[in-house]
Structures are given as C-alpha cells and as structure tokens.
Amino acid sequence: MVRVVGDDIEAGVYPIAKAIEMAEELGVDLVEIAPNVDPPVCKVVDYGKYLYELKKKAKEVKAKASKVVVKDIRFGPHTDEHDYQFKKNHAMKFLQDGCKVKAFVFFRGREIVFKEQGTILLLRFASELEEWGKAEQLPVLEGKKMLMVLAPKKTK
C-alpha cells in the first residue's frame, strides 16, 4: 500500500499495482518521494521534469548560501607597535567587508616561553576591534600557534 499524490489524480492510499496502473494511464511515472513514512508517499509525475525541478531548487539554495571568507593575520610575540597598528587596520577593513579574521601569534624556537605575551596581544587585538567584530573564540594554543577568530558584526 502506498499513498498516491499528484496532479490530475485523486489522492489516497492504493495498492502498489493500482498506483502503477494509474500512472501508466496518464503516461507519467510513479516516483517515491517519502519512503520513511507509513504508508510511503508516491507522486504521479514526469520523472525527467521532477529531476529538473530538484536540480533547480538545489541551485537556488546554493546561490543564496553565503560564502565565508577567512583572512589570516600573523603576529610574532614581540610585534612592534607600528606593525601591530598596520595589521589592526587591515583586520578592520576585512571585518567591514564581511570577512572573518583569523589572528594568530606564531612562536619560533624558544619563543614559546612568551605564551602570556601572545595571549595579551590577541586579547588587546580583539578589544580594539570590538566595534567592527566580535571574538568567536578566545586565544587557544595549537602547537606553535596561538589562534583567535573574529567574526564581523551583523549590519542592519
């Protein structure tokens, strides 16, 4: 038994053989659209047209999806003030353009002992850019990098 729906047909629950016969009379196909319900739902429709409409809907959904761009900004634990301001201004422009910013402090060799300086630098970076974006994640040490992600604030 299957539930049959479609244009030019009386919707109802029919045996599978009867549903196939109804579809053949109309010169179209019987397509199962919801197999997990009880009874399964089948639609009387032209299968080629059905596939075309599915692809069209998928294409519309994909076009409406927003693409997230992530920009990287790299610091060292001993980044100079001028370099810091320069990179902060770039991050500000990225956030205004709607991009996410992944800021990280890269520790080379024995610089790993300056983890606190890296954390302070990234927290200062996040607080100064608070007007344009918010911290998605706090500074996290991953190997020789300390990462932090900033997302742009929603504009109305």
Backbone as JSON Lines, residues from 0, in Angstrom:
{"i":0,"aa":"M","n":[0.84,-1.18,0.0],"ca":[0.0,0.0,0.0],"c":[0.89,1.25,0.0]}
{"i":1,"aa":"V","n":[0.52,2.22,-0.82],"ca":[1.24,3.49,-0.89],"c":[0.22,4.62,-0.97]}
{"i":2,"aa":"R","n":[0.62,5.78,-0.44],"ca":[-0.21,6.98,-0.56],"c":[0.19,7.65,-1.87]}
{"i":3,"aa":"V","n":[-0.77,7.91,-2.72],"ca":[-0.5,8.48,-4.04],"c":[-0.99,9.92,-4.06]}
{"i":4,"aa":"V","n":[-0.11,10.83,-4.52],"ca":[-0.47,12.24,-4.69],"c":[-0.03,12.67,-6.07]}
{"i":5,"aa":"G","n":[-0.56,13.79,-6.53],"ca":[-0.14,14.31,-7.83],"c":[-1.25,15.11,-8.48]}
{"i":6,"aa":"D","n":[-0.92,15.73,-9.61],"ca":[-1.9,16.5,-10.37],"c":[-2.79,15.53,-11.16]}
{"i":7,"aa":"D","n":[-4.01,15.92,-11.42],"ca":[-4.96,15.15,-12.23],"c":[-5.23,13.76,-11.66]}
{"i":8,"aa":"I","n":[-5.14,13.62,-10.35],"ca":[-5.36,12.3,-9.75],"c":[-5.99,12.5,-8.37]}
{"i":9,"aa":"E","n":[-6.82,11.54,-7.99],"ca":[-7.44,11.61,-6.67],"c":[-6.46,11.03,-5.64]}
{"i":10,"aa":"A","n":[-6.04,11.87,-4.69],"ca":[-5.08,11.43,-3.7],"c":[-5.73,10.41,-2.77]}
{"i":11,"aa":"G","n":[-4.95,9.39,-2.39],"ca":[-5.45,8.37,-1.49],"c":[-4.44,7.26,-1.33]}
{"i":12,"aa":"V","n":[-4.83,6.24,-0.56],"ca":[-3.96,5.1,-0.32],"c":[-4.42,3.96,-1.24]}
{"i":13,"aa":"Y","n":[-3.5,3.47,-2.07],"ca":[-3.81,2.43,-3.05],"c":[-2.76,1.31,-2.97]}
{"i":14,"aa":"P","n":[-3.12,0.12,-3.47],"ca":[-2.1,-0.92,-3.62],"c":[-1.07,-0.49,-4.67]}
{"i":15,"aa":"I","n":[0.14,-0.99,-4.59],"ca":[1.22,-0.57,-5.48],"c":[0.86,-0.84,-6.95]}
{"i":16,"aa":"A","n":[0.27,-1.98,-7.24],"ca":[-0.09,-2.32,-8.62],"c":[-1.09,-1.31,-9.18]}
{"i":17,"aa":"K","n":[-2.07,-0.93,-8.37],"ca":[-3.08,0.05,-8.81],"c":[-2.43,1.42,-9.04]}
{"i":18,"aa":"A","n":[-1.49,1.8,-8.18],"ca":[-0.81,3.09,-8.32],"c":[0.0,3.13,-9.61]}
{"i":19,"aa":"I","n":[0.7,2.03,-9.91],"ca":[1.49,1.96,-11.14],"c":[0.57,2.03,-12.36]}
{"i":20,"aa":"E","n":[-0.56,1.34,-12.29],"ca":[-1.53,1.34,-13.38],"c":[-2.07,2.76,-13.62]}
{"i":21,"aa":"M","n":[-2.37,3.48,-12.52],"ca":[-2.87,4.86,-12.64],"c":[-1.84,5.75,-13.33]}
{"i":22,"aa":"A","n":[-0.57,5.57,-12.98],"ca":[0.5,6.37,-13.58],"c":[0.64,6.06,-15.07]}
{"i":23,"aa":"E","n":[0.55,4.78,-15.43],"ca":[0.68,4.4,-16.84],"c":[-0.47,4.93,-17.67]}
{"i":24,"aa":"E","n":[-1.66,4.99,-17.09],"ca":[-2.83,5.54,-17.8],"c":[-2.61,7.0,-18.17]}
{"i":25,"aa":"L","n":[-1.96,7.74,-17.26],"ca":[-1.68,9.16,-17.52],"c":[-0.42,9.37,-18.35]}
{"i":26,"aa":"G","n":[0.36,8.32,-18.56],"ca":[1.58,8.42,-19.36],"c":[2.74,9.08,-18.62]}
{"i":27,"aa":"V","n":[2.74,8.94,-17.3],"ca":[3.82,9.52,-16.48],"c":[4.38,8.42,-15.56]}
{"i":28,"aa":"D","n":[5.26,8.81,-14.66],"ca":[5.94,7.85,-13.79],"c":[5.42,7.95,-12.36]}
{"i":29,"aa":"L","n":[5.6,6.87,-11.61],"ca":[5.28,6.85,-10.18],"c":[6.6,6.97,-9.42]}
{"i":30,"aa":"V","n":[6.77,8.08,-8.7],"ca":[8.04,8.37,-8.02],"c":[7.81,8.37,-6.52]}
{"i":31,"aa":"E","n":[8.64,7.6,-5.8],"ca":[8.56,7.56,-4.34],"c":[9.27,8.79,-3.79]}
{"i":32,"aa":"I","n":[8.52,9.64,-3.06],"ca":[9.12,10.88,-2.56],"c":[9.34,10.87,-1.05]}
{"i":33,"aa":"A","n":[8.63,10.01,-0.32],"ca":[8.82,9.92,1.14],"c":[8.75,8.45,1.54]}
{"i":34,"aa":"P","n":[9.89,7.73,1.49],"ca":[9.87,6.3,1.77],"c":[9.77,5.94,3.25]}
{"i":35,"aa":"N","n":[10.08,6.88,4.15],"ca":[10.18,6.55,5.57],"c":[8.88,6.7,6.34]}
{"i":36,"aa":"V","n":[7.82,7.2,5.71],"ca":[6.54,7.35,6.41],"c":[5.7,6.1,6.19]}
{"i":37,"aa":"D","n":[4.63,5.97,6.98],"ca":[3.78,4.8,6.85],"c":[2.39,5.26,6.46]}
{"i":38,"aa":"P","n":[1.84,4.96,5.33],"ca":[2.44,4.27,4.18],"c":[3.35,5.21,3.39]}
{"i":39,"aa":"P","n":[4.29,4.67,2.6],"ca":[5.19,5.51,1.79],"c":[4.39,6.4,0.83]}
{"i":40,"aa":"V","n":[4.94,7.59,0.56],"ca":[4.25,8.53,-0.32],"c":[4.89,8.48,-1.7]}
{"i":41,"aa":"C","n":[4.04,8.31,-2.73],"ca":[4.49,8.3,-4.11],"c":[3.76,9.41,-4.86]}
{"i":42,"aa":"K","n":[4.44,9.99,-5.84],"ca":[3.87,11.07,-6.61],"c":[3.79,10.66,-8.07]}
{"i":43,"aa":"V","n":[2.66,10.97,-8.69],"ca":[2.48,10.67,-10.11],"c":[2.96,11.9,-10.86]}
{"i":44,"aa":"V","n":[4.13,11.78,-11.53],"ca":[4.76,12.93,-12.15],"c":[5.7,12.45,-13.26]}
{"i":45,"aa":"D","n":[6.01,13.34,-14.18],"ca":[7.01,13.05,-15.2],"c":[8.38,13.09,-14.52]}
{"i":46,"aa":"Y","n":[9.12,11.96,-14.52],"ca":[10.36,11.84,-13.76],"c":[11.44,12.81,-14.24]}
{"i":47,"aa":"G","n":[11.56,13.03,-15.53],"ca":[12.54,13.98,-16.06],"c":[12.29,15.39,-15.56]}
{"i":48,"aa":"K","n":[11.01,15.78,-15.57],"ca":[10.63,17.11,-15.08],"c":[10.89,17.21,-13.57]}
{"i":49,"aa":"Y","n":[10.62,16.11,-12.85],"ca":[10.85,16.06,-11.41],"c":[12.32,16.28,-11.08]}
{"i":50,"aa":"L","n":[13.2,15.59,-11.8],"ca":[14.65,15.76,-11.58],"c":[15.1,17.18,-11.9]}
{"i":51,"aa":"Y","n":[14.56,17.75,-12.97],"ca":[14.9,19.12,-13.35],"c":[14.53,20.09,-12.24]}
{"i":52,"aa":"E","n":[13.33,19.93,-11.67],"ca":[12.89,20.83,-10.6],"c":[13.75,20.67,-9.34]}
{"i":53,"aa":"L","n":[14.15,19.42,-9.02],"ca":[15.03,19.2,-7.87],"c":[16.36,19.91,-8.05]}
{"i":54,"aa":"K","n":[16.94,19.8,-9.25],"ca":[18.23,20.46,-9.53],"c":[18.08,21.97,-9.46]}
{"i":55,"aa":"K","n":[16.97,22.48,-9.95],"ca":[16.72,23.92,-9.94],"c":[16.63,24.44,-8.5]}
{"i":56,"aa":"K","n":[15.91,23.7,-7.63],"ca":[15.8,24.1,-6.23],"c":[17.16,24.06,-5.53]}
{"i":57,"aa":"A","n":[17.94,23.01,-5.79],"ca":[19.27,22.89,-5.18],"c":[20.17,24.04,-5.61]}
{"i":58,"aa":"K","n":[20.06,24.44,-6.87],"ca":[20.87,25.54,-7.39],"c":[20.49,26.86,-6.72]}
{"i":59,"aa":"E","n":[19.19,27.08,-6.5],"ca":[18.73,28.3,-5.82],"c":[19.24,28.35,-4.39]}
{"i":60,"aa":"V","n":[19.18,27.23,-3.69],"ca":[19.66,27.18,-2.3],"c":[21.15,27.48,-2.25]}
{"i":61,"aa":"K","n":[21.91,26.91,-3.2],"ca":[23.35,27.13,-3.24],"c":[23.67,28.6,-3.53]}
{"i":62,"aa":"A","n":[22.89,29.23,-4.4],"ca":[23.13,30.63,-4.75],"c":[22.85,31.56,-3.56]}
{"i":63,"aa":"K","n":[21.86,31.2,-2.75],"ca":[21.5,32.04,-1.6],"c":[22.45,31.87,-0.42]}
{"i":64,"aa":"A","n":[23.19,30.75,-0.4],"ca":[24.11,30.49,0.72],"c":[25.25,31.5,0.7]}
{"i":65,"aa":"S","n":[25.58,32.02,1.86],"ca":[26.66,33.0,1.93],"c":[28.0,32.27,2.05]}
{"i":66,"aa":"K","n":[28.96,32.77,1.35],"ca":[30.29,32.18,1.38],"c":[31.15,32.94,2.39]}
{"i":67,"aa":"V","n":[31.73,32.21,3.31],"ca":[32.53,32.83,4.37],"c":[33.99,32.87,3.91]}
{"i":68,"aa":"V","n":[34.55,34.07,3.94],"ca":[35.96,34.24,3.59],"c":[36.73,34.48,4.89]}
{"i":69,"aa":"V","n":[37.81,33.74,5.08],"ca":[38.62,33.88,6.28],"c":[39.97,34.47,5.89]}
{"i":70,"aa":"K","n":[40.32,35.61,6.51],"ca":[41.6,36.27,6.27],"c":[42.51,36.02,7.45]}
{"i":71,"aa":"D","n":[43.78,35.77,7.17],"ca":[44.76,35.5,8.23],"c":[45.58,36.74,8.54]}
{"i":72,"aa":"I","n":[45.84,36.94,9.82],"ca":[46.75,38.0,10.25],"c":[47.72,37.34,11.22]}
{"i":73,"aa":"R","n":[49.01,37.48,10.91],"ca":[50.04,36.78,11.67],"c":[50.87,37.77,12.48]}
{"i":74,"aa":"F","n":[51.02,37.46,13.74],"ca":[51.86,38.25,14.64],"c":[52.98,37.37,15.17]}
{"i":75,"aa":"G","n":[54.0,38.03,15.69],"ca":[55.02,37.36,16.49],"c":[54.82,37.81,17.93]}
{"i":76,"aa":"P","n":[55.39,37.13,18.9],"ca":[55.19,37.53,20.29],"c":[55.81,38.9,20.6]}
{"i":77,"aa":"H","n":[56.77,39.36,19.77],"ca":[57.42,40.65,20.01],"c":[57.08,41.64,18.89]}
{"i":78,"aa":"T","n":[55.82,41.63,18.41],"ca":[55.42,42.52,17.33],"c":[55.51,43.96,17.79]}
{"i":79,"aa":"D","n":[56.13,44.8,16.96],"ca":[56.33,46.22,17.25],"c":[54.99,46.95,17.16]}
{"i":80,"aa":"E","n":[54.89,48.12,17.78],"ca":[53.64,48.89,17.82],"c":[53.18,49.31,16.43]}
{"i":81,"aa":"H","n":[54.11,49.77,15.58],"ca":[53.73,50.2,14.23],"c":[53.18,49.03,13.42]}
{"i":82,"aa":"D","n":[53.85,47.88,13.5],"ca":[53.38,46.69,12.79],"c":[52.01,46.25,13.31]}
{"i":83,"aa":"Y","n":[51.83,46.34,14.62],"ca":[50.55,45.98,15.23],"c":[49.43,46.86,14.69]}
{"i":84,"aa":"Q","n":[49.65,48.19,14.65],"ca":[48.63,49.12,14.16],"c":[48.32,48.86,12.69]}
{"i":85,"aa":"F","n":[49.36,48.59,11.9],"ca":[49.21,48.32,10.47],"c":[48.32,47.09,10.26]}
{"i":86,"aa":"K","n":[48.59,46.03,11.01],"ca":[47.81,44.79,10.88],"c":[46.4,44.97,11.43]}
{"i":87,"aa":"K","n":[46.26,45.77,12.48],"ca":[44.93,46.04,13.05],"c":[44.06,46.77,12.03]}
{"i":88,"aa":"N","n":[44.66,47.73,11.3],"ca":[43.9,48.46,10.28],"c":[43.45,47.54,9.15]}
{"i":89,"aa":"H","n":[44.32,46.6,8.77],"ca":[43.93,45.63,7.74],"c":[42.76,44.76,8.24]}
{"i":90,"aa":"A","n":[42.85,44.32,9.47],"ca":[41.8,43.49,10.05],"c":[40.48,44.26,10.1]}
{"i":91,"aa":"M","n":[40.56,45.56,10.42],"ca":[39.38,46.4,10.47],"c":[38.7,46.44,9.09]}
{"i":92,"aa":"K","n":[39.49,46.59,8.03],"ca":[38.95,46.61,6.67],"c":[38.33,45.26,6.31]}
{"i":93,"aa":"F","n":[38.99,44.17,6.71],"ca":[38.46,42.83,6.42],"c":[37.11,42.63,7.1]}
{"i":94,"aa":"L","n":[37.0,43.05,8.37],"ca":[35.75,42.89,9.1],"c":[34.64,43.76,8.5]}
{"i":95,"aa":"Q","n":[34.99,44.96,8.05],"ca":[33.99,45.83,7.42],"c":[33.5,45.24,6.1]}
{"i":96,"aa":"D","n":[34.37,44.49,5.41],"ca":[33.99,43.84,4.15],"c":[33.19,42.56,4.39]}
{"i":97,"aa":"G","n":[33.04,42.13,5.64],"ca":[32.26,40.94,5.96],"c":[33.06,39.66,6.03]}
{"i":98,"aa":"C","n":[34.37,39.76,6.06],"ca":[35.22,38.57,6.15],"c":[35.51,38.24,7.62]}
{"i":99,"aa":"K","n":[35.74,36.97,7.9],"ca":[36.22,36.59,9.23],"c":[37.72,36.82,9.26]}
{"i":100,"aa":"V","n":[38.25,37.08,10.45],"ca":[39.69,37.29,10.6],"c":[40.22,36.25,11.58]}
{"i":101,"aa":"K","n":[41.22,35.51,11.12],"ca":[41.89,34.54,11.99],"c":[43.24,35.15,12.34]}
{"i":102,"aa":"A","n":[43.35,35.61,13.56],"ca":[44.6,36.21,14.03],"c":[45.37,35.15,14.8]}
{"i":103,"aa":"F","n":[46.67,35.07,14.52],"ca":[47.46,34.11,15.28],"c":[48.86,34.65,15.54]}
{"i":104,"aa":"V","n":[49.38,34.23,16.69],"ca":[50.75,34.54,17.08],"c":[51.55,33.28,16.83]}
{"i":105,"aa":"F","n":[52.61,33.41,16.03],"ca":[53.45,32.27,15.67],"c":[54.72,32.31,16.51]}
{"i":106,"aa":"F","n":[54.96,31.24,17.24],"ca":[56.14,31.15,18.1],"c":[57.21,30.31,17.4]}
{"i":107,"aa":"R","n":[58.41,30.9,17.25],"ca":[59.53,30.18,16.63],"c":[60.53,29.79,17.73]}
{"i":108,"aa":"G","n":[60.99,28.58,17.64],"ca":[62.04,28.12,18.57],"c":[61.65,28.26,20.02]}
{"i":109,"aa":"R","n":[62.48,28.99,20.77],"ca":[62.25,29.14,22.21],"c":[61.28,30.25,22.55]}
{"i":110,"aa":"E","n":[60.71,30.9,21.56],"ca":[59.73,31.97,21.83],"c":[58.48,31.45,22.51]}
{"i":111,"aa":"I","n":[58.31,30.13,22.55],"ca":[57.12,29.52,23.14],"c":[56.99,29.89,24.62]}
{"i":112,"aa":"V","n":[58.09,30.32,25.25],"ca":[58.02,30.72,26.66],"c":[57.28,32.04,26.83]}
{"i":113,"aa":"F","n":[57.0,32.75,25.74],"ca":[56.28,34.03,25.81],"c":[54.8,33.87,25.48]}
{"i":114,"aa":"K","n":[54.21,32.76,25.93],"ca":[52.79,32.49,25.67],"c":[51.89,33.6,26.22]}
{"i":115,"aa":"E","n":[52.25,34.1,27.4],"ca":[51.43,35.15,28.03],"c":[51.4,36.4,27.16]}
{"i":116,"aa":"Q","n":[52.55,36.75,26.55],"ca":[52.6,37.93,25.67],"c":[51.7,37.72,24.46]}
{"i":117,"aa":"G","n":[51.67,36.51,23.92],"ca":[50.81,36.19,22.79],"c":[49.34,36.34,23.16]}
{"i":118,"aa":"T","n":[48.97,35.83,24.33],"ca":[47.59,35.94,24.79],"c":[47.19,37.4,24.98]}
{"i":119,"aa":"I","n":[48.07,38.18,25.6],"ca":[47.79,39.6,25.84],"c":[47.64,40.34,24.52]}
{"i":120,"aa":"L","n":[48.52,40.04,23.56],"ca":[48.47,40.67,22.24],"c":[47.14,40.39,21.54]}
{"i":121,"aa":"L","n":[46.71,39.12,21.55],"ca":[45.46,38.76,20.87],"c":[44.23,39.33,21.57]}
{"i":122,"aa":"L","n":[44.24,39.35,22.9],"ca":[43.1,39.93,23.62],"c":[43.02,41.44,23.39]}
{"i":123,"aa":"R","n":[44.16,42.1,23.32],"ca":[44.19,43.54,23.01],"c":[43.65,43.77,21.59]}
{"i":124,"aa":"F","n":[44.07,42.91,20.67],"ca":[43.62,42.98,19.28],"c":[42.1,42.87,19.21]}
{"i":125,"aa":"A","n":[41.53,41.9,19.94],"ca":[40.08,41.69,19.94],"c":[39.34,42.87,20.56]}
{"i":126,"aa":"S","n":[39.88,43.4,21.65],"ca":[39.19,44.51,22.32],"c":[39.21,45.79,21.48]}
{"i":127,"aa":"E","n":[40.3,46.03,20.74],"ca":[40.38,47.22,19.9],"c":[39.51,47.11,18.65]}
{"i":128,"aa":"L","n":[39.2,45.88,18.23],"ca":[38.36,45.68,17.05],"c":[36.91,45.33,17.42]}
{"i":129,"aa":"E","n":[36.56,45.53,18.69],"ca":[35.23,45.17,19.18],"c":[34.11,45.91,18.45]}
{"i":130,"aa":"E","n":[34.4,47.11,17.97],"ca":[33.4,47.91,17.26],"c":[33.01,47.26,15.93]}
{"i":131,"aa":"W","n":[33.92,46.56,15.29],"ca":[33.69,46.01,13.95],"c":[33.43,44.51,13.96]}
{"i":132,"aa":"G","n":[33.9,43.8,14.99],"ca":[33.7,42.35,15.04],"c":[33.79,41.83,16.45]}
{"i":133,"aa":"K","n":[33.3,40.61,16.62],"ca":[33.35,40.01,17.95],"c":[34.18,38.74,17.91]}
{"i":134,"aa":"A","n":[34.81,38.43,19.04],"ca":[35.66,37.24,19.12],"c":[34.79,36.0,19.12]}
{"i":135,"aa":"E","n":[35.01,35.14,18.14],"ca":[34.28,33.89,18.06],"c":[34.88,32.86,19.01]}
{"i":136,"aa":"Q","n":[36.18,32.93,19.16],"ca":[36.86,32.03,20.09],"c":[38.0,32.78,20.75]}
{"i":137,"aa":"L","n":[38.23,32.47,21.99],"ca":[39.33,33.09,22.73],"c":[40.65,32.49,22.28]}
{"i":138,"aa":"P","n":[41.78,33.14,22.59],"ca":[43.07,32.61,22.17],"c":[43.31,31.18,22.66]}
{"i":139,"aa":"V","n":[43.68,30.31,21.72],"ca":[43.93,28.91,22.02],"c":[45.29,28.53,21.44]}
{"i":140,"aa":"L","n":[46.1,27.86,22.22],"ca":[47.42,27.44,21.76],"c":[47.3,26.09,21.05]}
{"i":141,"aa":"E","n":[47.7,26.07,19.77],"ca":[47.7,24.84,18.99],"c":[49.1,24.64,18.41]}
{"i":142,"aa":"G","n":[49.88,23.84,19.06],"ca":[51.25,23.61,18.62],"c":[52.08,24.86,18.83]}
{"i":143,"aa":"K","n":[52.61,25.43,17.72],"ca":[53.43,26.64,17.82],"c":[52.64,27.89,17.48]}
{"i":144,"aa":"K","n":[51.32,27.78,17.36],"ca":[50.46,28.92,17.04],"c":[49.47,29.15,18.15]}
{"i":145,"aa":"M","n":[49.18,30.41,18.42],"ca":[48.09,30.76,19.31],"c":[47.04,31.45,18.44]}
{"i":146,"aa":"L","n":[45.86,30.83,18.32],"ca":[44.82,31.28,17.4],"c":[43.68,32.01,18.09]}
{"i":147,"aa":"M","n":[43.06,32.91,17.33],"ca":[41.83,33.56,17.75],"c":[41.07,33.94,16.5]}
{"i":148,"aa":"V","n":[39.75,33.74,16.5],"ca":[38.93,34.04,15.33],"c":[37.98,35.18,15.67]}
{"i":149,"aa":"L","n":[37.92,36.17,14.77],"ca":[36.99,37.29,14.91],"c":[35.98,37.23,13.78]}
{"i":150,"aa":"A","n":[34.7,37.4,14.11],"ca":[33.64,37.4,13.1],"c":[33.09,38.81,12.99]}
{"i":151,"aa":"P","n":[32.71,39.25,11.79],"ca":[32.17,40.6,11.63],"c":[30.82,40.72,12.33]}
{"i":152,"aa":"K","n":[30.53,41.92,12.82],"ca":[29.23,42.16,13.44],"c":[28.19,42.28,12.33]}
{"i":153,"aa":"K","n":[26.98,41.84,12.63],"ca":[25.9,41.91,11.65],"c":[25.49,43.37,11.46]}
{"i":154,"aa":"T","n":[25.4,43.79,10.2],"ca":[24.95,45.15,9.91],"c":[23.48,45.12,9.54]}
{"i":155,"aa":"K","n":[22.73,46.12,9.98],"ca":[21.29,46.14,9.74],"c":[20.96,46.99,8.53]}
